[in-house]
Each structure stands twice: as structure tokens, then as C-alpha cells.
Amino acid sequence: MCLRESDFHEPVKNKKSKSRGLKYWLGFAAAFALFYAIGHFGGEEIVMFFKSEKTSKEVLEQKWIKKTYGNYGLTVETPSKMTKGNLPIPDNVKQVIDQMDVYNYKSEKGFKVLINSIKYNPSIGQTNLQGAANGSIKEMKMQKGVTEFDYTEDYISKNKIPGFIQKGKYNLNDIEIKFINTGFSKGLIIWQVMVAYQANDEIGQVAANRVIDSIELNAEKANAL
């Protein structure tokens, strides 16, 4: 991965750069979290991961776990319980986040799942759904070794909460990877669920779509936020 943890702690030189950083983070978090979880800042490690591992067929045969993650009513179904993680957050971004919950599906091989829920504080005014969509794509495109990036984007909703869904593919050092990225926004909350798998991983594709189809948002809880 082309970013260093030190990149997140460089001083903000002026208000313009600070504003850009905050807007970028609104959509940056989910894409960064996925690469962080599977690559540990190492592009070559990501390549080796996808090259050597595919999703086991047992994943589709076992009983999946349906669970709500975070405090904001986001429920998904995955082969096993998602694991709560942490991300290095820039100090200027911490100032506008009340809470951030990141979870990932830590399988030893195969497709990957990332859940990200962020509640911003009122200082940002309101969340920007299209900004989140654009930021996620921008972050994936800029990763070292990524070429031939192509995707489609459509608007969707869950329980009348507006969202987007992006489906695409790219080459990562000559390995073709496919992804599905969804995001939803209401008030000061952004929910994101992202899945990724190797293009020739047929079981991974089925499992990834099952995760996305299982997404539920608790409208009553969202309305109370």
C-alpha cells in the first residue's frame, strides 16, 4: 500500500488543506480499511494473498451468522463473526468523529468483508453520500499496482435510507480483483459495507453477493440518531 501511518499525522498547513482532508476522509475510510486489513500497508502482501488463496466451498455450506455491528443498527450475515478493528485516524479528523466502528471478516483465505460505521459530530454540517462514493473509488484507484480500474455505480436504499452500490474490478499487479462497495447515509451517520475477491474465485463471488444482499439498517434506530 502506498500510504504510511506517518502520512496521517503531518500538520495541516492551512484551512484549505484541512477542509480537503476532512471531505476526503468521509469516503476514504472504508476503502482504506479494506486495504489495511488485508495488506498491512504492503502491496506485495496483498498480491500474494489473492494469488494463493480462494474461498473454500465449505463457506457456503456452513451456517452463517447474522449480527448487528456497531451502535447504529447495521446488520449483516457472514460465515463467522466479524472482528472489531482499529484504524489510525488523523488528529484533525478525530475532532469531527463522535464514534467510528470498523469490523472485518478475518478468514484465512478467500473473499474479504469490511464494515464501517461512522457518526460525525454536528461540526461537519451534514454527511455527503456522493462524497463517500467518490472517496472510496479514488482511494482504490490510487493504490500501488492498481491498473485497468472499471466500475459502475447505482443508487439504492434500505428502509428508506438512501445509499449507493458500486461494482467494479481492477488489476493489482496482474491479478484481477472484483469488489462491491455499498454506502448509506442518514443525518450524521455513514454506513459502509465492502467485499472483495479474486475474479476467478467463483465461490467468493457467491459469498460476497450474499453478504451484500443481507444488509439491513434499523430505521427506528437511525431515526433516533
Secondary structure, 3 states (H helix, E strand, C coil): CCCCHHHHHCCCCCHHHHHHHHHHHHHHHHHHHHHHHHHCCCHHHHHHHHHHCCCCCHHHHCCCEEEEECCCCEEEEECCCCEEECCCCCHHHHCCEEEEEEEECCCCCCCEEEEEEEEECHHHCCCCHHHHHHHHHHHHHCCCCEEEEEEEEEEEEECCEEEEEEEEEEEECCEEEEEEEEEEEECCEEEEEEEEEECCCHHHHHHHHHHHHCCEECHHHHHCC
